[in-house]
Amino acid sequence: MKNLTRKVRICLGLLMLPLAVAGQQKNNFTYTPAQELLLVGKATSEGEYFHRVDTAKYHSMPPKVKKLFTNSAGLAISFTTNSPVIKAKWTVPDNPQLPNLTRIAQKGLDLYIKRDGKWQFAGVGMPGGMTTERVLVDNMGSGEKECLLYLPLYDELKSLEIGVPADSYIRKGQNPFKEKIVVYGSSILQGASASRPGMAYPARLSRSSGYNFINLGLSGNGKMEKEVAEMLANIDADAFILDCIPNPSPKEITERAVDFIMTLRKKHPNTPIIVIQTLIRETGNFNLKARENVKRQNEAIAEQVEVLRKKGVKNLYFIKEDRFLGTDHEGTIDGTHPNDLGFDRMLKKYKPAISKILKIKFKDE
């Protein structure tokens, strides 16, 4: 009986051995901190690594604005690897889930890999708790891959490591985008309510053009304050796009727009400045008060652009609202923020206008 028991144990041990070896291989990953790779999409190199703006340097900005600039919207990590599997481990604060965003968009990761010269979606990092470890993509070939990992849109990233098997390499990538087109605006610009980080419209403009569209969207707080204008003016930009009209009241637009744009113009005498009217919100389909407010916002910014033109301001361009979301009232998640369909429709209007002004050629995504 003892001999039989011993034989059973040996057999079970032999059966379990492949599983144990497989487990060791699965866990045999090398993790590289994102700081050792290339960060793409940041306005300047100053400040905390995953913050869009150095909020310590610009301490006079409104507290809500400074807080939102700690969100990593529009930032991405560029790297190359020959690994057949890519993992990530990241930490975000224990902030509540926003009702009009997916968890992936707010707190997750979004991986793109270039194939045949075109950026293609490869996988997401589905967030768990404060610290998450996930496989982003698996079972790929062993050839070298050019990767772009988009960071959370609506949370502050505390740490990020990218993992590949120990027998594979991961290397710092190059910046796939040229020049610097700074886009300042609202929650829509920041990414609400795209399904995942790489679907926010500045990221899509970058991938389809090869130009670096910098996401400086501020949820509910793109209100053209003087302190924000001074911060923007210090950025070495090739163009500015102001898509902030959804946030300020008509009165604030009238009081602030001229000074805001003139602050940019003083430091950037010849740089193109593009102003975009706010999209017509679907809440105004039945809500007459909401409809009237958007109408007054768009009228106010049109008047202020005309004031600036009469002042002789050059290289100032204006994109009028042109049914940005379509006409079937299906382009938003909540009546205000575009869903992916809404962003598709916006880009069909934005791209031709931006292309004509900045002489940028956009490809189909």
N, C-alpha and C positions, 0 to 999 in steps of 0.2 A: 504493500500500500504506500509506503514512504517513497519507494522508487517511482511509482506511478505519479504521485504528487509532484515529485521532483521533475519528471519528464514533462508534465503539464506546464509547470512553471517555466521551464526552458523554452518550450514551444511558444508560450505566450510572450516571453521576452523577445524571441526572434520575430514574432509577428509585430510587436510594438516598436522594434528597432527602426524600421523605415519611417514610421510616424515621428519618432523622436528626432531622427536626422532631418526629416522634412521641416519639423518645427524649428530646429536650429537654423536651417537655411532661410526659412521665412523671416526669422528675426535678425538675420545677419545683414543689417542695413547700416549704411554710413549716412549720417545726417550732416548737412552743411547749413550753417546759419545763412539766412538771406543776406546779411550784411557782407558776406564774402562773394556774393554774386552782384548783378547789376540792377539797381533800382531805376525804373523808367516811369516818367509821367510826373515827376516832382517839379514844382515851379522853380525852386532854388535848392542848392545842396545844404543849406543851413538847417539847424534845428534838429529835433528828434527824427530818427531815421524814417519812421513810418508816418510822420505828420506831413501834411501837404504844405504847411507854412510854418515858419519859425515863430510860434506864438509868444515865446519869451522876448524875442526882439521887438515884436510889434505889440507891446503890452497894452497900448491904449485902445486897441480895437474892442468893440463890445464883447462882454464875456461869452454870450451865446455864439458869436462868430468865432472866437478863439476855440471854443469847445468843438465846434463843427469842423474846424480845420485839423483837429486831431484825428478825424475819420480818414481812412485810407482810400477814399473814392478816387478812382482813376489811376492809382499806382499799380505797378506790375513789376515782377521780377523776371529778368531776361537771363536765360541760361541754356547751355547745350548739354546733351547727355546721350550716351549710347545704351542706356538702360532699357530693358523691356518693361519695367514697371517704375512708376514714380509715386512716391508717398509724400505726405506733408504732415507736419506737427505744428500747431499754432495755438496761440492763446489770445483771447479777447476778454474784456470785462464782463461781469454778470449783469449786463444791461437788459431791460425787458425787450421782448420781441415787439417790433412795430406792426400794427395791424394791416398795413397796406404793402408790406414787403415780404418776400419769401425769406426763409432763414438763410438760404444760400446767398441771396443778394445782400442781406444785412451783415452776416457774420462769416460767410463761407468764402471759398476760393474757386477760381474758374480758370482752367488750363486750356491754352491754345497751343497748337503745334503747327509749324509751317510745312505744308506739303505742296510741291509743284509751284512754289512761289506765292502761295496763298495761305493766310492764317485760317486754320480750321479748329473748331471746337473739339477738345479731346477728353475732358472729364471735369468733374467738380469735386470740391472738398465739402462734404455735407457736415455742417457744424454739429457738435454734440454739446458738451458743457463748456466751461470756460477754456479748458485745454482739450484739444481734439487731435487724434492721430488717424489719418485716413489714407487709403490707396486712392489716388486720383485717376490712374489709368494703369492697365495691366495687359500682359500678353502681347506686347508690341514686338516688332523686329529689333535687331541689335544694331542697326545703323544709327549714325548720329542724327539727332533731332534738335531743331531750334525751337525753344519753348518760351512761352510768355504766360506767366501765372498772375492773374489779376487778383487783387486783394479786396477785402470786404468794403462795401460801399458806405455802410452806415454804422460803423463801429471803429474803435481804436484798436489797432493791432499791437499787441504787447510783445509778441515774439513769433518767429516763423523759422522753421527748419525744413529743408527739402531732402528727402531720403531716397537713395538708390542702393541696390545690392553692392556689397563690398568689392565685387569683381567688375563693377561698372564705374564709369567716371561721370562727374558732373563739373562743369566749368562755367566760369563767368561768361555771359553772352555779350553781344554788342547791342547798342541802341538801334532798334530797327526803324526808328523814326527820326526825321530831320527837322530842324528849325523848332520854334516854340510858339505855338498859337495859344494864348491864354484865354480861357473861356470862363467868364464870371457870371454866376446866376443863382438860380433857385434850387429847390428840391428836385425839380425835373432834370436839371443839369446834373445834380449830384447822382441821380440814378433811380429815383422813384418814378415808376415802379417796374423797372426792368426785372426779368426773372432771375438774372444772375449778373455778377459784376462786369463781365465782358460785354454785356448787352447794353450798358449805359451808353448814351449816344456819343459822347466824346471818344470813348474807346472804339466805337464802330467807325467814326470818322478817321481815326488814326490808322486802323487796320486797312481801310479801303483806299487810303491816300498815300500812306508812308510819311505823313507829317505828324508832328507831336502836338496833339490837342490836349492842353492841360486842364484837368477838371477842377475848377474852383467853385463848384456848386455849394450853396449853403442853404440847407433845408429851412424854408420860412424866413431866412435872414439875408437874402441878397438885396439889401435896401439902400445901397449906394451911399453909405456913410463916408465922411471925409477921411477918416482914419484908414478905411479899407482902400479908398482911392490912392492914398499915399503908399500903402503897401504894394498895390498892383503896379504903381508907377515905378517902383524900384526893381521890378522884374525885367530882365533883359529879353523882351518879347519881340517876335517878328510881326505879330498882329494881336489885336485884342478883339474879342467877341463879347458883347454885353447882352446876355440872355436872362436878365434879372427882373424884367418888368412884371412877372407874376407876383412878386413880393411887396414892393412899395405901394402905398395908396396913391391915388391920383395927385393928392396934395404933396406927398413926399416926392413924387416924380417931378412935379413942377418946381419944387424948392431945391432939389438936389442934383438933377441930371446934368445941368450945364456945368456946375462946379466940378462934379465928378469927372466928366469927360475932359474938361479943361485941365484938371490936375494930371491926367494921363498925357494930354497933348503937350504940356510944358516940358515934360521929360522925354517925350517921344514925338518930336515935331513932325515927322514924316511917316510914322507907323500907321498902317490902316487900322481904323476903329470901326467895327461893325455893330450896329444896334439892332436887336430883333424885338419886334412886338410880341406880347404874350399870346400864346395860343388861346383860342376861345374855349373855355372850360365847358365840359358837358353838363356840369351842375346848372349852367344857365339855359339848358334846353327847356326846363320848366320853371326854374327859379328866376324870376324876373329881376330881383335885386342883384343876384350874382351876375346875370347877363349885363346889366347896366354898369356894374363895377368894372368888368373887363373892358367894356366899350370906353369908359372914361380913362382907364389906364392907358389904353392904346392911343386915344386922342391926346392925352397929356404928353406921352413920349414923342409923338409925331410933332407936336407943337414945339417941344424943346429942341429936337433935332433941327427944325427949321430956324429956331433962334440961333443955334450954333452956326448954321450955314450962312446966315445973314451977317454973323460976326467974322466970316471969312475962314472958318475952320475947314481945312482941306483933308482929303483922304478919310472922310467920314461917310459911312455908308449905312443905309437903312433897309431892313428887310421887313416888309409889311406882312401881317397875318394873312394867310391865304389858305384857309381851311386846312391848317396843319394836321388836324386829326381826322380828316375826311368828313363825310356828311351822313354816315349811318349811325353815329353815336355809339360805336362799339370800340372806340380807341383808348378807353381809360380803364383803370381798375376801380376807381372810386368817384368818377366824375371830374377829377382834377388831374391826377397823375397818369401819364400814358402807360399802357401795357406794351408788350413787345410789338403788337400790331400798330398801336399808336406811334411808337418810336419809328417804325418802318415808314409810316406815312409822313412824319415830321422830316425824316432824312430825305425823302423824295422831294421835299420843298427846300430844305436847307442846302443840300449838296449843289444843285445848279447855281444857287445864289452865291454861295461861298466860292465855288469854282470860278465864277465869272469875276468876282472881286479880287481874289487872291491868286488867280491863275493856277489853281490846284486841280489836278485831274484825279477824279475818284473812279475806282474800279468797283464792279459789283462784288458784294461780299460773298 
